[in-house]
Amino acid sequence: MPVHEAHFRFTTTHAERIYRAIAPELSDEVNPRSTTQCWLDGTDTLVLKVEAQDTSALRAALNMYLRLVNVADEMQGLV
């Protein structure tokens, strides 16, 4: 069965803080049809990789993780 995947690279001075904010969600995968990995590439780049069995599962996972990254980034402006 083909695997659908998406890779995102976020370059920001808050990469490490964003990673720490979303890390608990990464260890608690809720959808058996998708897997998500996230890591830091250097000090200013956060990499997000999502793989899924089908496009619906990919879309659902992307909606969740991109929203989490966005909220964590917006919170940096308030801190």
MDAnalysis code that builds the backbone (N, CA, C; Angstrom):
import MDAnalysis as mda
import numpy as np

u = mda.Universe.empty(237, n_residues=79, atom_resindex=np.repeat(np.arange(79), 3), trajectory=True)
u.add_TopologyAttr("name", ["N", "CA", "C"] * 79)
u.add_TopologyAttr("resid", np.arange(1, 80))
u.add_TopologyAttr("resname", ["MET", "PRO", "VAL", "HIS", "GLU", "ALA", "HIS", "PHE", "ARG", "PHE", "THR", "THR", "THR", "HIS", "ALA", "GLU", "ARG", "ILE", "TYR", "ARG", "ALA", "ILE", "ALA", "PRO", "GLU", "LEU", "SER", "ASP", "GLU", "VAL", "ASN", "PRO", "ARG", "SER", "THR", "THR", "GLN", "CYS", "TRP", "LEU", "ASP", "GLY", "THR", "ASP", "THR", "LEU", "VAL", "LEU", "LYS", "VAL", "GLU", "ALA", "GLN", "ASP", "THR", "SER", "ALA", "LEU", "ARG", "ALA", "ALA", "LEU", "ASN", "MET", "TYR", "LEU", "ARG", "LEU", "VAL", "ASN", "VAL", "ALA", "ASP", "GLU", "MET", "GLN", "GLY", "LEU", "VAL"])
u.atoms.positions = np.array([
    [0.849, -1.185, 0.000],
    [0.000, 0.000, 0.000],
    [0.893, 1.245, 0.000],
    [0.604, 2.218, -0.864],
    [1.448, 3.419, -0.928],
    [1.351, 4.246, 0.350],
    [2.461, 4.836, 0.684],
    [2.511, 5.705, 1.854],
    [2.544, 7.148, 1.370],
    [1.715, 7.959, 1.975],
    [1.685, 9.389, 1.670],
    [2.487, 10.085, 2.761],
    [3.281, 11.067, 2.376],
    [4.073, 11.748, 3.384],
    [4.227, 13.230, 3.072],
    [4.492, 13.973, 4.147],
    [4.724, 15.411, 4.036],
    [5.860, 15.774, 4.969],
    [6.727, 16.673, 4.513],
    [7.860, 17.161, 5.306],
    [7.751, 18.683, 5.383],
    [7.935, 19.211, 6.579],
    [7.942, 20.656, 6.775],
    [9.192, 21.035, 7.538],
    [9.771, 22.165, 7.164],
    [10.934, 22.721, 7.865],
    [10.561, 24.143, 8.289],
    [10.580, 24.372, 9.589],
    [10.253, 25.680, 10.137],
    [11.549, 26.296, 10.666],
    [11.938, 27.415, 10.118],
    [13.128, 28.103, 10.579],
    [12.691, 29.268, 11.458],
    [13.079, 29.203, 12.726],
    [12.693, 30.204, 13.702],
    [13.661, 30.172, 14.871],
    [13.804, 31.278, 15.526],
    [14.653, 31.313, 16.716],
    [14.017, 30.564, 17.879],
    [12.743, 30.205, 17.753],
    [12.014, 29.491, 18.813],
    [11.897, 27.994, 18.536],
    [12.701, 27.460, 17.642],
    [12.557, 26.055, 17.230],
    [12.604, 25.096, 18.424],
    [13.560, 25.289, 19.317],
    [13.678, 24.373, 20.453],
    [12.476, 24.460, 21.377],
    [11.976, 25.654, 21.627],
    [10.796, 25.820, 22.491],
    [9.560, 25.192, 21.857],
    [9.398, 25.374, 20.568],
    [8.256, 24.777, 19.874],
    [8.350, 23.260, 19.925],
    [9.546, 22.736, 19.699],
    [9.744, 21.287, 19.774],
    [9.359, 20.757, 21.156],
    [9.831, 21.412, 22.207],
    [9.494, 20.962, 23.563],
    [7.999, 21.052, 23.827],
    [7.340, 22.026, 23.223],
    [5.896, 22.185, 23.432],
    [5.087, 21.071, 22.771],
    [5.523, 20.602, 21.609],
    [4.733, 19.582, 20.909],
    [5.236, 18.157, 21.159],
    [6.394, 18.003, 21.796],
    [6.970, 16.673, 22.040],
    [6.026, 15.720, 22.773],
    [5.280, 16.162, 23.783],
    [4.370, 15.216, 24.447],
    [3.317, 14.628, 23.500],
    [2.884, 15.391, 22.527],
    [1.904, 14.892, 21.565],
    [2.509, 13.829, 20.657],
    [3.797, 13.926, 20.388],
    [4.465, 12.971, 19.504],
    [4.544, 11.587, 20.123],
    [4.663, 11.526, 21.437],
    [4.775, 10.227, 22.103],
    [3.424, 9.562, 22.310],
    [2.354, 10.259, 21.989],
    [1.007, 9.747, 22.226],
    [0.232, 9.679, 20.917],
    [0.728, 8.897, 19.958],
    [0.074, 8.773, 18.653],
    [-1.332, 8.202, 18.843],
    [-2.311, 8.858, 18.263],
    [-3.693, 8.425, 18.444],
    [-4.285, 7.777, 17.196],
    [-3.691, 7.997, 16.057],
    [-4.227, 7.448, 14.814],
    [-3.304, 6.342, 14.302],
    [-3.794, 5.108, 14.241],
    [-2.925, 4.024, 13.772],
    [-2.605, 4.102, 12.279],
    [-3.277, 4.986, 11.548],
    [-3.049, 5.107, 10.109],
    [-1.986, 6.134, 9.756],
    [-1.428, 6.807, 10.772],
    [-0.386, 7.795, 10.489],
    [0.680, 7.769, 11.573],
    [1.871, 8.208, 11.193],
    [2.970, 8.364, 12.150],
    [3.590, 9.741, 11.937],
    [4.066, 10.303, 13.024],
    [4.647, 11.642, 12.969],
    [5.986, 11.638, 13.673],
    [6.948, 12.284, 13.055],
    [8.268, 12.472, 13.657],
    [8.587, 13.959, 13.628],
    [9.302, 14.385, 14.644],
    [9.699, 15.788, 14.716],
    [11.078, 15.835, 15.354],
    [11.941, 16.699, 14.806],
    [13.278, 16.824, 15.366],
    [13.830, 18.205, 15.049],
    [14.894, 18.534, 15.752],
    [15.586, 19.803, 15.523],
    [16.742, 19.568, 14.571],
    [16.900, 20.471, 13.642],
    [18.028, 20.449, 12.713],
    [18.816, 21.720, 12.975],
    [19.823, 21.611, 13.811],
    [20.552, 22.795, 14.250],
    [19.785, 23.474, 15.375],
    [20.067, 24.734, 15.573],
    [19.425, 25.450, 16.679],
    [18.188, 26.229, 16.251],
    [17.997, 26.386, 14.937],
    [16.897, 27.247, 14.503],
    [15.945, 26.600, 13.500],
    [15.995, 25.283, 13.338],
    [15.107, 24.632, 12.374],
    [14.412, 23.435, 13.008],
    [13.107, 23.446, 12.920],
    [12.267, 22.347, 13.388],
    [11.781, 21.597, 12.155],
    [11.950, 20.281, 12.151],
    [11.530, 19.458, 11.023],
    [10.363, 18.592, 11.471],
    [9.308, 18.581, 10.679],
    [8.123, 17.779, 10.953],
    [7.899, 16.850, 9.768],
    [7.784, 15.553, 10.053],
    [7.552, 14.557, 9.007],
    [6.322, 13.746, 9.395],
    [5.355, 13.699, 8.487],
    [4.128, 12.951, 8.725],
    [3.960, 11.942, 7.597],
    [3.729, 10.676, 7.958],
    [3.449, 9.623, 6.990],
    [2.090, 9.039, 7.309],
    [1.345, 8.672, 6.267],
    [0.021, 8.106, 6.478],
    [-0.302, 7.080, 5.399],
    [-1.231, 6.201, 5.719],
    [-1.643, 5.160, 4.779],
    [-2.529, 5.716, 3.666],
    [-3.237, 6.797, 3.954],
    [-4.136, 7.377, 2.959],
    [-4.175, 8.892, 3.136],
    [-4.731, 9.562, 2.150],
    [-4.719, 11.035, 2.175],
    [-5.596, 11.608, 3.289],
    [-6.658, 10.918, 3.652],
    [-7.510, 11.412, 4.749],
    [-6.756, 11.399, 6.069],
    [-6.022, 10.341, 6.313],
    [-5.233, 10.255, 7.543],
    [-4.108, 11.288, 7.532],
    [-3.504, 11.516, 6.374],
    [-2.459, 12.525, 6.251],
    [-3.018, 13.911, 6.549],
    [-4.158, 14.229, 5.978],
    [-4.784, 15.527, 6.208],
    [-5.105, 15.729, 7.684],
    [-5.658, 14.714, 8.326],
    [-6.022, 14.831, 9.740],
    [-4.778, 15.073, 10.607],
    [-3.734, 14.311, 10.357],
    [-2.506, 14.476, 11.141],
    [-1.875, 15.845, 10.893],
    [-1.848, 16.271, 9.638],
    [-1.282, 17.585, 9.327],
    [-2.076, 18.708, 9.982],
    [-3.391, 18.609, 9.951],
    [-4.210, 19.629, 10.609],
    [-3.831, 19.761, 12.074],
    [-3.675, 18.631, 12.752],
    [-3.371, 18.668, 14.176],
    [-1.973, 19.227, 14.438],
    [-0.958, 18.673, 13.783],
    [0.411, 19.079, 14.094],
    [0.744, 20.475, 13.591],
    [0.236, 20.867, 12.459],
    [0.488, 22.240, 11.994],
    [-0.200, 23.251, 12.909],
    [-1.368, 22.894, 13.415],
    [-2.040, 23.779, 14.367],
    [-1.227, 23.884, 15.659],
    [-0.706, 22.751, 16.145],
    [0.108, 22.779, 17.363],
    [1.365, 23.636, 17.181],
    [2.035, 23.490, 16.057],
    [3.227, 24.294, 15.784],
    [2.853, 25.773, 15.722],
    [1.756, 26.087, 15.059],
    [1.324, 27.473, 14.935],
    [0.995, 28.079, 16.301],
    [0.272, 27.365, 17.128],
    [-0.086, 27.880, 18.450],
    [1.165, 28.062, 19.302],
    [2.062, 27.082, 19.283],
    [3.292, 27.196, 20.069],
    [4.115, 28.399, 19.610],
    [4.155, 28.646, 18.309],
    [4.890, 29.793, 17.792],
    [4.222, 31.105, 18.209],
    [2.907, 31.159, 18.117],
    [2.192, 32.384, 18.523],
    [2.371, 32.680, 20.009],
    [2.462, 31.643, 20.820],
    [2.630, 31.839, 22.255],
    [3.982, 32.474, 22.569],
    [4.967, 32.285, 21.718],
    [6.282, 32.887, 21.953],
    [6.201, 34.402, 21.932],
    [5.253, 34.931, 21.148],
    [5.067, 36.383, 21.099],
    [4.425, 36.944, 22.361],
    [3.752, 36.076, 23.109],
    [3.082, 36.523, 24.321],
    [3.937, 36.356, 25.571],
    [4.964, 35.530, 25.458],
    [5.797, 35.243, 26.634],
    [6.822, 36.333, 26.813],
])
